[in-house]
Structures are given as structure tokens and as C-alpha cells.
């Protein structure tokens, strides 16, 4: 998904307006939910949203730094106390991801990389970073991931 700075500015304005409307309405997490809702509506409406590759790369650097700093030794120590829960979670994540990939490929006729990255759980920024290094359809991946995130919030 490439675009000009104009397309980026349009996306930022649309997201800010969506966040502001949700803030006025008293919706929880208004800036996150509002910008996602407005962005999805804009994409489905055909708005020219995108960002230049250099800005996308810069954004992913900052998102990668944020992701890397969230894991501490305390997190690892605590995880060691729940081996059964973590094992069950791992099996469940693999099963649900596989089921979603199967659905997207068999029922929606999506290509493999797009189906995989649309199905992966986890940090939105990390999934989008990984997907952008493949030939996945970034528009589909982004929409599927934003819908997943919206339901989590």
C-alpha cells in the first residue's frame, strides 16, 4: 500500500474525525475505535489512503522499538509458572489461525500469504510489518486485522 503524503494526510484527518466523533459520543477508547471505524468506512468507500514507503519504514522502526520494549524478565519469570496454560494457548492459537487461513483460502479465494497474515493474532504493527515484506494484499490484511482488534477492544 503506497501513497503520497496527501493520501497520508487524508487518512490522518479521517482517523482524527472518527476519534473525535466517538469521543463526543462517550464511546470507550474513542481515538482507537473511532479512527478504526472511520478508516474502514473510508477504505470501503474508496478513499485514497496510503503512505509513502519511506514513512511506512520509519513507522515500523518505531513500532518495532515499542514491541521490543514490552517484554521484560519479569514477564518471562511469570510465564514459567503457567506451563499448562501456555501450552493450551499455543495449541488454540495454531488451531484458530489454521481455521481462519482455511476459510480465507477455500471460501474467499484469497492467496496464501494474505490469508495467513489476515489470520495471525498478535500485535497489529508486527503482523503488518511481516506482511509488508511479502506479496500479501495489504489492504485485506489491514482490514481483517483492524476488525479483529476492534472486537478485542
N, C-alpha and C positions, 0 to 999 in steps of 0.2 A: 504494500500500500504506500505509494509515493504521492507526493503532492507539493504544492507550493506553500510559502509562508501565508498566503492569502487563505488557502484551504485550512491551514492550521488555526489561523485567527478565527475563521468561521466556526470551527469545531470548539474552540475555547469559549466563544461568545454563546454558542448554543448550550454548552455544558453549564456555563455560569447562569444563564437564564433558567435552565431546568432546575439547578440547585436553588436559585433564589425563589422560584415558584414553590418548590417543596418546603423551603424554609418558612415562607409566608403561611403555608398550609399546616405547618406544625408536624410534618412527617419526620419520623426518626431518620437519622443520618441523611439529612436533606441534601447536602452537597454531593454525597456519593450517589444516593438513589436518584436525585433529580438530574444530575449530569448523565447518568447511565440511561435513564428513561428518555431524556431529550436526545441523546446521541443515537440511540437505537431508532427512535422515530425519524430522526434526520437521515440516517443511513437508509432506512426503508423508503423514505421519501425521495431519495436520490440526491441528497445534498453532497457537494464535492468536498468530502472530508479526507484529510490525509496529512502527512508531514514529510518534509524533505528527509532523505536518508541520513544526512549528517545530524539532523536534530533527533531523529529516532535513535541513532547510535549513541548520542550524548545522553539521551533519556535512559537508555538501557544501562549505561555505565552507572548512573546514579541509582537506578532501581536495583542493580546488582549489588552495589555497596550496601543499600538498605537491607536486602535479603541476607547478605553475608553477616551482617552485624546483629541479626536477631537470634542467632544460635549461640548459646554460652555453655560453659562446662556444667553449670547448674542444670541446664536443660538435659544434657547427656546423663548426668547423675540421676536425675528424676526418672528418666526413661528406663534406666536399668531396673527400676522397681516394678515395672509393669510388663514383663516379657510376654505373658499370655495375651494381654490386651493388644499389645503392639503387633504380635503375630496375627491375631484375628483381624485387626485393622488392615494389615498388609494384604491378607487374602481377600478381604472385602473390596479393597481399592482395586486390586487387579481384576476381580470378577466384574465389578461395576464398569470399570474402564473398558474391558473386553466387550461387555454387553452393549455399551454405547457405540464403540467402534463398529461392531457388527451391525447395529441399527443404521448408522450413518452410511456405511458402505452398501449394505444389502437393500435397505428400504429407501434411502435418499440418494443413492448413486454418487456418493462423494468419493474422492480419491483417498487412498490410504493415509498419507500424511495429514491431510485436512481432518479426516475423521479421528485420527489419533490425537492430534493437538486440541481438537474441539472437545474431546472426551477426558483429557487429563485433568485431575483435580490439582489443587495447589495454588501457589502464588500466581496471580494473573500476569504479573510482569515477567516472571520466569518462563511461563508457558509461551507467552508471546515472543519473548526473546528466542527461545528454542525454535518456535515455529517459523520465525522470520529467516532462519538460516536454512530452511528447506523450501520446497516448491509448494507448500501448503497455501490454500486460499485464505489469506489473512483476514479478509472481510468475514468469511464464515466462522473462522476460528475465534475472532474477536467477539462477534455477536453471540456465539454459543457460550464463550467464557463469561461474558458480561451477564447473560441471562442466569448462568449458574451462580455467579457472585451476587446478583440481585436477590435470588431466592435465599441465599445464605444470610444476607443482611436482613 
